Amino acid sequence: MNKTLQAALVIGAVDLVSRGMDYILGSPTDGTNLEFSENMTLTWGAACLVSAFIICVGVLFKNFKIAILGSLSAFAVYAVLGFTILEDTIFLSPPDDWRLISSHWSKGAMFALFATSLAFRHGVLDILERRKEIRGGI
């Protein structure tokens, strides 16, 4: 896992922590005027924090599989967050706050790209390691 990918993962994890803490701690005003039950925001806040934690553990220990798991978890969180607000934003007349859906899905796509990149890197390194073993360490 190279330094650039590690940095990008940590930056993404920081965004997840920020969103998770915002959901858990609440807000004195309704930013998007969308109403969610308190349990729902706690659930999504926890999902964001758990995803960020898994990503950070994967980066800290340079473990591809854990970082892939965290990236896929973050992808799922952002994808579902986008879908949960779809009806309350895009299908209004006129559409309101559609940039929030775009933001969620863009971040989800970014984490899917991270997971794919990590999987390919892990696979290539695994193949190279096996070739090295077959050749007797040469």
PyMOL commands that set and color helices and strands:
alter all, ss='L'
color gray80, all
select helices_A, chain A and resi 3-25+38-60+64-84+86-89+98-134
alter helices_A, ss='H'
color red, helices_A
deselect
rebuild
show_as cartoon
